[in-house]
Amino acid sequence: MADQIANAPQYERGPVAIRGSGSTWANQISSIWYPLIWGILIWLPTLLSFGGGLFTIVISWILAGWLCYYDIPPNSNAVLRRLGAYSPKILGAGKQFNHPWPLYTLKKLKDIMSLEPELFSMSPKDVDTFEGDGKDGGQITADLTVTLRVLFPLLFLLCGGWTKVLPQIKRAIESAVRQYCAVRSFSDLKNEKDNGSAAAIFRGAVESFYTLEYEGEGKYGWYEKFISVSGFTLIGYILRWGVEIFTLEVQDFTPTSEGLKAAQDLPAIAKKKADADNLSTDAFNERTRRLRAENPDASPDEILYMAGALSGVTEAKRISIGGNSKTPIMLQQ
């Protein structure tokens, strides 16, 4: 799977997102020391040059408060730039003080990101299953809904934001889906979709699976081999882009190949089974007639037993015996 998707940039993760707006007053009070200290630093040159009084220090504090003030929208984070480059300084939502402009800057359109989960749907097509590949094999369409949210704001911005991150994550999820489906039959996928294990594996909760491998005609034949992918899990890869999987749900697995479509046609399946049963019943009845003719002294139960032994049938039921050699017999359902 790792060979099919691009490697994420190798940046330090940086601080975790600050969720929840908290109390605006609490934010302001806890950060009030920024304008107080910077106000004194602004006031010191005036004091040394002209001699500062109460008026000048009050003006310095007001100016520092204005330069240090930030208002971050609800459920958002902002990454401050220090001398034009991203810094590890993350601001949570709300009104607050921090380092002043122009030492630190904030570009609202680029440096403020919403922490709201990003919902999208994807439907990888022509996904091969264990039944085979191609039109007549076991190809399906996997319908997924995925919700992502920013976990490391600085890392997320360094990776290019949603414009660059989202396409890479879609490719990673599709690659995981294809690898997962290739070692499972369609019926297995439907069962695992219903019990939720498929979505759990996609999210990275399960980091290993079994695959069937053939050892030849010797002692083992087909056997299950344990495959570990713990070194490259989907959830671990996505974290390298600064985001996490908030939800991932499998909506459905839909057959797209002719072989699987035919396998889901219930009326056709019922007719095929009935035809096979009728064929087996006719062959069994023909064998009992021959045995009856060849063994006229045998009882009906003995004829039934011999026919079953020759046909590999363990249980059979007579509908009617009658008085002639054409004994109607039906296979036990």
N, C-alpha and C positions, 0 to 999 in steps of 0.2 A: 504493500500500500504506500509505503514511503517513497517509492520510486515514481509514483504516478502523480504526485503533487509537489508544488514548489516548497522549498524550505522557507520557513518564516525568518525574518531578520533576527539576528542575535543581539538583542538589546537587554539591558537589565530591566526587570519587571517594574521596579519603582513602587511607590506607595499604592495601597489598595484604595479603591473608590470609597468616598465618604458618602454613605447613604443616609437619607432622612434629613430634612431641613433643620430640625432642632429648633431651639428658641432663638429668635432674632436678637432679643436683648441679651441673652446669654452669650451669643457669638460676639456681640459688640463689646460687652464688658470683659470677656476673656481675652480680647485682642486689643483692648484700649491702650496697652503699653506701647504698641507700634507708633501711633501719633505722638504720644507723650515723649518717647525717647527721640524720635526723629524731629519733633518740634524743638527740643533742646539743642540738637545738632544744628538745626537751621538757625537758631537764635545765637549760638556761640560766636559766629563771625561778627554779628552785629554788636555783641557785647564787647569783643576784643577791639573792634574798630571804633565804635562810637559810644560805647557804654550803654548797655541795654537796661530798660526799665520794665515795669510790669506790663505796660502797653505792648512793647515789642515781643515779649515772650508769649502773650496771649495771641497776638497776630501770628506768631510762628506756629503755635499749636493749632490754630484754625487752618493755616495753610497746610500743615502736615496732615491734619485730619482729612482734608480734601484730597491730598495726594495719595493717602494710604487707604482710601475708602473703596470698597468693592461690593457690588450687588449681584449675586449669582442667582439665576432663576431657580425655582423649586425643582427638586429631583434632578439636579444637574451638578456637574463638577467642572472646575476650571483649572487649567495648568498655567502657572505664571511663567513668563519668559524672563530670564535674567540676562541683561545685555544682549537681547535678541535671540538667545538660544533657550530651548526648553529647560526648565529646572525641575527638581523633584518636589517643588512646592505645589501642593494640591489644595484647592479651596472647595469646601463644601457649599451647599446651597444656603442662601440667606445673606443679610447685610452684615459686613464685617470689615475689620481693618487688617492690613498686612503691609509688606514692604512697599515703599512709595514708588511712583513714577518719577523720573525716567529709569531708575535702576532696575525696576521690575515693570513689565508691560503685560497687557492682556488684550488680545485681539478677539473680540466677541464672536465673530463668525467662524474662527478657526480654533480657538483655544477653549471654548466652552462646549461641552458635550452633554447631551441628555443621557441619563441613566435608565430611561424607560426601556423595557425589553423590546427588542427588534424582532418582529414576527415575520416569517416568510414561509412559503410553501415550495416544495420541490418534488419533482416526479422523475427520477432516473428511469429511462426507457431501455428496453432490450437488455435487461439484466439477466444473465445466465444463472440457472439453478442447477442442482445436481442431476436433473433429468437430461441435461444436455444443453447445447447451444444451437443457434440458428432458428430458421422459421419452423422446422418440424421438431425442434427440441423443447427445452423448458424455459423459454424466455418470459419474463414478467415485467410489469411496471410497478415500481414501489412509490406510493404516495405518502409523503412525509410533511409534517408541520413542525417547524423548529423555531424556538425563541432564544435569541442571544441577548446578552447584556454586557456592558463594559465592566470589567473587574479591575483592570490596571489602567487608569486614564493616561498616564504618561506613555506607557508602552503602546497603547492603542493609537495615540496621536503620532508617535514615532513610526508606526507601521503604516500610516497613511489614512487612518480613519475608515469609515464604512466603505468608501469608494474602492479601496484596495483590499480591505480585509474580507469583505463579504464574498467576493468571487472565489478567493482562496479557500474559505471555509466551506462553501458549497461543493467545491471540488473534493475536499477532504471527506465530507460526509458521503458524497456519492461513491468515492473510492471504498470507504468502509462498508457501505451497503452492498457493493458488488462483491467484495471479498467475503462478506458474511453469507450472501445468498448462494454463492458458487458451491458451497459444501453442504447445502440443505435442499431437501425436496420441497416442492410446492406445498404439500400437506404439512410438512414441518414448519414452514414459514407461516402458514395460516394459524397453526396452533400457537406458535410463539408470539404471533401478533396479538392473539386473543388473550394470552396470559401475561402479556407485558414484557416478556423476557427479550424480545427483539429490540424494543426501544431501549431497554437497559443496556444491552450490548452496544448499541450505537452511541449511547451517552458515555460509555466508557466504564460503566459499573462492573462489567465482566470483561476481563482483558485476555481471555484465552478461549479456545474452542477446539473441537475435535474434527478431524478430517479423515476420510477413508483412503487408504493406500493399499496397493496390490503388491504382494510379496512373491507372486508366481504360483505355480501349481503345487508347491511343496506343502510344508507343514501348516503355514499360516494362512495362505490365500489372502482374502480381504481382511484387513484389520484396522482398528481405530488408532490413529496417531495423534498424540497431544501436541498442539501447536500453540506456542506462547507468543503473544504480541505485546507483552508488557513494556517492551522497550519503545513501542510506538503506539500509544493509545490515542484515540480520537480526542478525548478530553484534554490530554496532555499537549497535543499539537495545537489545539485551538487556544489554549492558555498562552501559547507563545505569541499570539497576536493581541493579547491583552483583553480578551473577552472569554466568557464562559457560556456553556449551554445551560440555559435556564429551564427550558422544557424541550423535549423531543418526543413526538408521538408518531407512531406508524398508523396512518389512516387505513391503508389497505394494500394488499398485494394482488395485482390483477394480471391474469395470464394474457400475453400478447402473441405467443407462438401458436400455430395451428394445433400442435400436439397437446398443449396444456388446455387450450380452449375446448378441444374435443373431450378432454378428461373431465371438464367441468359441466358438460352437457348431460344433465341427469336423465332426461328421457332416453337419450342415446345409450347411456350407460346401462339403464334398466333393460332396454331391448337387447343389447349385446349380451347381458347376463342371462336373460331368458333364452336367447338363441343357443348359448353355450349349454345351459341346463337341458334344453330340449335335445340337443345333439348328444349329450352324455346319456340322457335317459333312453334315447332311441338305440344307441350302441349297447347299452346294458340289456335292454329288452331283447335285442337280437341275439346277444350271447346266451341269455336264458333259454331262448327258443332252440338254439343249436344244442345246448346241453340237455334239454328235455328230450330232444329227438335222439341224442346219442345215449342217453341214460333213462330209458322208459320206466325202469323200476325204482328210480330215485324219488324221494318225497319232494314236495315243493320247497320245504325248508332247506333240504340238501342242495337242490338246484340253486336256490338263492345264495347259499353259502359259497358254493363253487364259483358262481358268477362273480360274487363280490371279491373272492380271492384272486381270480384272474384279472379283475378290473382295478384292483387296489382300493376297493371301497370297503370301509370298515362297518358302515351301517347302511341298511337298505330297508325299504318298507314295501310290502306287497299291497297293491290296491285291491286286486281280486285274483283268485286262483283259477276259478272256472274248471270245467271238466275236460278241457283239451290240452294240448301241448303248448299252446300260445299263452303262456302265463304273463299277464301285464305286471310289470315291475316299475316302481319309481324310486329314484334315489332319495335318500333321507335328506331333507332340507336342514 
